[in-house]
Amino acid sequence: MIGALICDDHELLRAAVRGRLEREVDISVLGEAATADQALATTRALHPDVVLLDLLMPRKSGYDVIPDLVRCAPAPRVLVVSSQAAPSSVRQALMAGAAGYLPKRASDRELVAAIRRVAGGEGYVDPDLGAKLVVDAALPALAPLSDRERDVLHLLALGYTNQEIAGRLFISVRTVDSHRAHIMLKLDLETRAELVMFALANGVIGP
């Protein structure tokens, strides 16, 4: 039996997911959480096998709690279920320790299959998102940048401050400053406006 914990700040979504999973004979919903802190506390109390985790939650993001979740004993497998579909969001969650990544638009069948695969020790990324990761990595305009620099570029283009980027990527502000300087130099950019235009023109962010 796979014990699952549903973590999302939308009560209707939690209820819908619970209703779907309770129809499966090999999955048991152990509980729910509406915030990242609740997710951690409930994981420590109930010891789920799989934590279904949204990334955008109040006060503390799912990104921030993933490392704490996977350090619990026994460690659960974290399956991100999020509306965030940017390649950098997927990479960031996986680097933080998530075992899988699924968009909220996924079908019921894919959700159940992903839970089973992650619970069985495998990794799982939605095929469309996985393809975006490959395409993103292959974009000629981004070739001069490292994976980490691409993550920083994406967050800068979305308007995050250096301090916010440092918190999301679990690095220091000084390291963000260094990455930002390298990005501007490698891409021959001088202003943030130019960086945003570059990101738009090359599909790093949507219009």
Secondary structure, DSSP 8 states (H G I E B T S, - for coil): -EEEEEE-S-HHHHHHHHHHHTT-TTEEEEEEESSHHHHHHHHHHH--SEEEE-S--SSS-HHHHHHHHHTSSS--EEEEEES---HHHHHHHHHHT-SEEEETT--HHHHHHHHHHHHTT--EE-HHHHHHHHHHHH-GGGTTS-HHHHHHHHHHHTT--HHHHHHHHT--HHHHHHHHHHHHHHTT--SHHHHHHHHHHTTSS--
